[in-house]
Amino acid sequence: MTFGELCCRARLLSKEIRNSTKSGDRVLLAFPPGLEFVVAFIGCLYAGAIAVPVVLPRRNKVLDATRSIIADCDPKLAMTTVPQGPPLKLIFEESLGIDYLPILTVDLTQSQARVPVHLGSEDICDIDEIAFLQYTSGSTSTPKGVVVSHGNLSANLEMITDAYKLDRSSTRVGWIPLHHDMGLIFNVLQACYCGALCVLMAPMSYLKQPLLWLRAIDKYRAILALGTNSSYQHCVDTVGFVASSGLDLSSWKLAITGAEPVRWETMRAFGDKFGRCGFDMNAFHPGFGMAEATLVITGGRFARGPRLHRADSAALRRDIVAGSDVAEALTHVGCGRAMPGEEVAIVDPVSLVRKTNLAVGEVWVKGKNVARGYWKNPKATNNSFCGLIKGETDANWLRTGDLGYLEDDGELFITGRLKDMIIVRGENHYPQDIEYTAEKAATSLRKDYGAAFSVVCGGSEFVVLVYEVKKSMMGRLDDAEVCRDIRQAVLREHGISLHDCVLVKAGTVPKTTSGKIRRSRVSELWRHGLLVPVSHKRFMS
């Protein structure tokens, strides 16, 4: 589809949207993978409607997040493809009890009449008008609708273009779902912004055959492709030597990685495996972002490669960043610097005092890309979007809820999530570090499918670990040995005695759409006894 065709189809569709909505109405976008979603989203922008991208609900499997999103935003119209129209109507009526929501279908098989290129007054919007609601992933709470204005979107797209030196030649290949901000903004909207070729593939195609993603990068000579840490690991684990022979990844200059903790071990393994295919390790550009800042907050400068910092784990538990060369040191991967026109600060989450460089605190952000708040949720908006650093006058900082530190040159290193922090005997422990220790101790565990969290028993705080077992190990797992190895490793590296260790089958540990572990949900399942263990070894009472 050319940009001209996209413009024509979107503007014609906007007339149909206007017939069913008024300006400011919410429109639910529930699409399978395909260009229909892109046309519908741009059509909503032309119509002055507020797009709300969601996961396409399936019969007998309506996600709780989708259910809560519909209740929160009160859509006046839903849109999907022609084949999905009747099934979606049944799902609304039978599973959600909704019989009032009209459904508009998008048919790309129909030829479209050419419409004038010039814009009418009805096509022009103010930068403060709402473009869409991007619902948060729900990794630590119920999804909330981030109100993204046209100004927020324009600012972040310009920041991305400037930081990564993108232009019309910046071809990208993407598989991340379009209802997720990474797939929507970095792949589709940024391509529209700078006029570049965007090649899309279905997420399931990538999951089943990650080699298809790499081949598409080769075929279209893409310079940009982004994914989560686990998606790069998926390529390492599943793409064989013979299958990747003849692959040429030398065009790939921007391998963006984010949305979940970035591991140096994964990047190094990917570079070692695909270096013979022309992949350059300097192409890795870890970044940090969130829906509340439209998308990107920090990122690496073009062709610079990843920055590493080896931190003393014992000092880090006291929020002190100290370099270390010992084997037990944690290797933190830098997530780049603030985008052009943006400020990043590290602030003590309790005293609200700005911290110096190389001190751990909460990451705060200020810039035109920061959204105005959460949809009809003034309390949550005030808590997250109205930060004021003690002793300073510049208000309305975004409190990200993530912990990290800055180096002297402004490089940001993320250490964990504030709500996920585990505190034992006055020392801070990051769950992802405990989970990684367990992975190293037991090769039978699925990488990136564990959850460490704290529980209170008898007035004291203890740690529980839940981890999925590889499918290939089911039925031949020495559970006692695995649990013993995990316990010893966690005790040795973190000084923690696990209260409970639960090994579960694959598919048990829930993740968000962006791949983040939903630790709060796993904790809830554990507390209510809803986890079915492959093995269950309690070490302390």
ChimeraX attribute file (.defattr): number of C-alpha atoms within 10 A of each C-alpha:
attribute: neighborCount
match mode: 1-to-1
recipient: residues
	/A:1	9
	/A:2	9
	/A:3	12
	/A:4	12
	/A:5	15
	/A:6	19
	/A:7	20
	/A:8	20
	/A:9	25
	/A:10	22
	/A:11	25
	/A:12	19
	/A:13	23
	/A:14	23
	/A:15	15
	/A:16	14
	/A:17	24
	/A:18	17
	/A:19	9
	/A:20	14
	/A:21	18
	/A:22	14
	/A:23	12
	/A:24	16
	/A:25	20
	/A:26	23
	/A:27	28
	/A:28	26
	/A:29	27
	/A:30	23
	/A:31	28
	/A:32	19
	/A:33	20
	/A:34	14
	/A:35	17
	/A:36	22
	/A:37	22
	/A:38	19
	/A:39	23
	/A:40	30
	/A:41	28
	/A:42	20
	/A:43	26
	/A:44	30
	/A:45	21
	/A:46	24
	/A:47	28
	/A:48	25
	/A:49	26
	/A:50	26
	/A:51	27
	/A:52	24
	/A:53	25
	/A:54	21
	/A:55	18
	/A:56	19
	/A:57	19
	/A:58	13
	/A:59	13
	/A:60	9
	/A:61	10
	/A:62	16
	/A:63	13
	/A:64	10
	/A:65	19
	/A:66	18
	/A:67	15
	/A:68	13
	/A:69	23
	/A:70	16
	/A:71	11
	/A:72	15
	/A:73	20
	/A:74	13
	/A:75	20
	/A:76	17
	/A:77	20
	/A:78	22
	/A:79	25
	/A:80	23
	/A:81	24
	/A:82	14
	/A:83	11
	/A:84	17
	/A:85	18
	/A:86	13
	/A:87	13
	/A:88	22
	/A:89	17
	/A:90	15
	/A:91	19
	/A:92	18
	/A:93	14
	/A:94	13
	/A:95	16
	/A:96	13
	/A:97	10
	/A:98	14
	/A:99	12
	/A:100	10
	/A:101	15
	/A:102	14
	/A:103	21
	/A:104	20
	/A:105	19
	/A:106	22
	/A:107	15
	/A:108	13
	/A:109	6
	/A:110	8
	/A:111	8
	/A:112	11
	/A:113	10
	/A:114	12
	/A:115	13
	/A:116	10
	/A:117	10
	/A:118	6
	/A:119	10
	/A:120	8
	/A:121	6
	/A:122	9
	/A:123	13
	/A:124	12
	/A:125	15
	/A:126	10
	/A:127	13
	/A:128	12
	/A:129	17
	/A:130	23
	/A:131	27
	/A:132	25
	/A:133	25
	/A:134	25
	/A:135	26
	/A:136	24
	/A:137	23
	/A:138	18
	/A:139	21
	/A:140	18
	/A:141	12
	/A:142	14
	/A:143	18
	/A:144	26
	/A:145	23
	/A:146	24
	/A:147	25
	/A:148	27
	/A:149	23
	/A:150	19
	/A:151	19
	/A:152	25
	/A:153	25
	/A:154	17
	/A:155	20
	/A:156	27
	/A:157	24
	/A:158	18
	/A:159	22
	/A:160	20
	/A:161	19
	/A:162	15
	/A:163	18
	/A:164	18
	/A:165	11
	/A:166	21
	/A:167	15
	/A:168	12
	/A:169	13
	/A:170	22
	/A:171	23
	/A:172	26
	/A:173	25
	/A:174	26
	/A:175	22
	/A:176	26
	/A:177	23
	/A:178	27
	/A:179	23
	/A:180	19
	/A:181	26
	/A:182	26
	/A:183	20
	/A:184	21
	/A:185	21
	/A:186	25
	/A:187	26
	/A:188	22
	/A:189	21
	/A:190	25
	/A:191	24
	/A:192	17
	/A:193	16
	/A:194	16
	/A:195	17
	/A:196	19
	/A:197	21
	/A:198	21
	/A:199	18
	/A:200	21
	/A:201	17
	/A:202	16
	/A:203	18
	/A:204	13
	/A:205	13
	/A:206	19
	/A:207	15
	/A:208	11
	/A:209	15
	/A:210	21
	/A:211	20
	/A:212	15
	/A:213	22
	/A:214	22
	/A:215	17
	/A:216	19
	/A:217	25
	/A:218	20
	/A:219	12
	/A:220	15
	/A:221	18
	/A:222	24
	/A:223	21
	/A:224	23
	/A:225	23
	/A:226	24
	/A:227	21
	/A:228	21
	/A:229	22
	/A:230	22
	/A:231	18
	/A:232	19
	/A:233	18
	/A:234	20
	/A:235	21
	/A:236	19
	/A:237	13
	/A:238	13
	/A:239	17
	/A:240	12
	/A:241	9
	/A:242	7
	/A:243	10
	/A:244	16
	/A:245	11
	/A:246	11
	/A:247	19
	/A:248	20
	/A:249	23
	/A:250	18
	/A:251	18
	/A:252	22
	/A:253	22
	/A:254	27
	/A:255	21
	/A:256	19
	/A:257	25
	/A:258	23
	/A:259	21
	/A:260	19
	/A:261	22
	/A:262	21
	/A:263	17
	/A:264	17
	/A:265	11
	/A:266	17
	/A:267	21
	/A:268	14
	/A:269	16
	/A:270	19
	/A:271	21
	/A:272	15
	/A:273	18
	/A:274	23
	/A:275	16
	/A:276	16
	/A:277	17
	/A:278	14
	/A:279	22
	/A:280	21
	/A:281	21
	/A:282	16
	/A:283	23
	/A:284	25
	/A:285	26
	/A:286	30
	/A:287	26
	/A:288	24
	/A:289	19
	/A:290	17
	/A:291	25
	/A:292	29
	/A:293	24
	/A:294	27
	/A:295	25
	/A:296	25
	/A:297	29
	/A:298	27
	/A:299	26
	/A:300	27
	/A:301	18
	/A:302	17
	/A:303	16
	/A:304	14
	/A:305	20
	/A:306	21
	/A:307	19
	/A:308	13
	/A:309	17
	/A:310	18
	/A:311	20
	/A:312	20
	/A:313	23
	/A:314	20
	/A:315	15
	/A:316	20
	/A:317	19
	/A:318	14
	/A:319	20
	/A:320	17
	/A:321	23
	/A:322	16
	/A:323	16
	/A:324	16
	/A:325	11
	/A:326	11
	/A:327	8
	/A:328	15
	/A:329	18
	/A:330	18
	/A:331	18
	/A:332	19
	/A:333	23
	/A:334	27
	/A:335	25
	/A:336	25
	/A:337	24
	/A:338	25
	/A:339	23
	/A:340	17
	/A:341	13
	/A:342	18
	/A:343	16
	/A:344	21
	/A:345	25
	/A:346	27
	/A:347	26
	/A:348	19
	/A:349	17
	/A:350	8
	/A:351	9
	/A:352	16
	/A:353	16
	/A:354	20
	/A:355	16
	/A:356	15
	/A:357	17
	/A:358	19
	/A:359	20
	/A:360	24
	/A:361	28
	/A:362	26
	/A:363	25
	/A:364	27
	/A:365	24
	/A:366	23
	/A:367	21
	/A:368	17
	/A:369	29
	/A:370	30
	/A:371	25
	/A:372	21
	/A:373	24
	/A:374	23
	/A:375	18
	/A:376	14
	/A:377	13
	/A:378	12
	/A:379	10
	/A:380	14
	/A:381	18
	/A:382	14
	/A:383	12
	/A:384	19
	/A:385	24
	/A:386	16
	/A:387	19
	/A:388	19
	/A:389	21
	/A:390	14
	/A:391	9
	/A:392	9
	/A:393	8
	/A:394	11
	/A:395	13
	/A:396	19
	/A:397	21
	/A:398	27
	/A:399	22
	/A:400	19
	/A:401	17
	/A:402	18
	/A:403	24
	/A:404	24
	/A:405	27
	/A:406	25
	/A:407	16
	/A:408	10
	/A:409	9
	/A:410	16
	/A:411	20
	/A:412	30
	/A:413	25
	/A:414	22
	/A:415	24
	/A:416	20
	/A:417	19
	/A:418	18
	/A:419	14
	/A:420	22
	/A:421	19
	/A:422	21
	/A:423	16
	/A:424	16
	/A:425	9
	/A:426	9
	/A:427	13
	/A:428	16
	/A:429	27
	/A:430	21
	/A:431	23
	/A:432	21
	/A:433	18
	/A:434	23
	/A:435	23
	/A:436	17
	/A:437	19
	/A:438	25
	/A:439	20
	/A:440	14
	/A:441	19
	/A:442	17
	/A:443	13
	/A:444	19
	/A:445	23
	/A:446	17
	/A:447	19
	/A:448	22
	/A:449	24
	/A:450	29
	/A:451	25
	/A:452	29
	/A:453	23
	/A:454	22
	/A:455	17
	/A:456	9
	/A:457	10
	/A:458	8
	/A:459	7
	/A:460	10
	/A:461	14
	/A:462	22
	/A:463	21
	/A:464	19
	/A:465	24
	/A:466	25
	/A:467	26
	/A:468	23
	/A:469	25
	/A:470	18
	/A:471	13
	/A:472	9
	/A:473	14
	/A:474	14
	/A:475	8
	/A:476	7
	/A:477	15
	/A:478	12
	/A:479	16
	/A:480	11
	/A:481	11
	/A:482	18
	/A:483	23
	/A:484	15
	/A:485	16
	/A:486	22
	/A:487	23
	/A:488	17
	/A:489	21
	/A:490	20
	/A:491	15
	/A:492	13
	/A:493	15
	/A:494	18
	/A:495	13
	/A:496	18
	/A:497	17
	/A:498	21
	/A:499	19
	/A:500	21
	/A:501	22
	/A:502	22
	/A:503	23
	/A:504	22
	/A:505	20
	/A:506	15
	/A:507	12
	/A:508	18
	/A:509	21
	/A:510	18
	/A:511	19
	/A:512	14
	/A:513	17
	/A:514	20
	/A:515	21
	/A:516	20
	/A:517	23
	/A:518	20
	/A:519	23
	/A:520	20
	/A:521	18
	/A:522	22
	/A:523	20
	/A:524	12
	/A:525	14
	/A:526	18
	/A:527	11
	/A:528	8
	/A:529	9
	/A:530	10
	/A:531	20
	/A:532	14
	/A:533	16
	/A:534	16
	/A:535	17
	/A:536	17
	/A:537	17
	/A:538	12
	/A:539	14
	/A:540	9
	/A:541	8
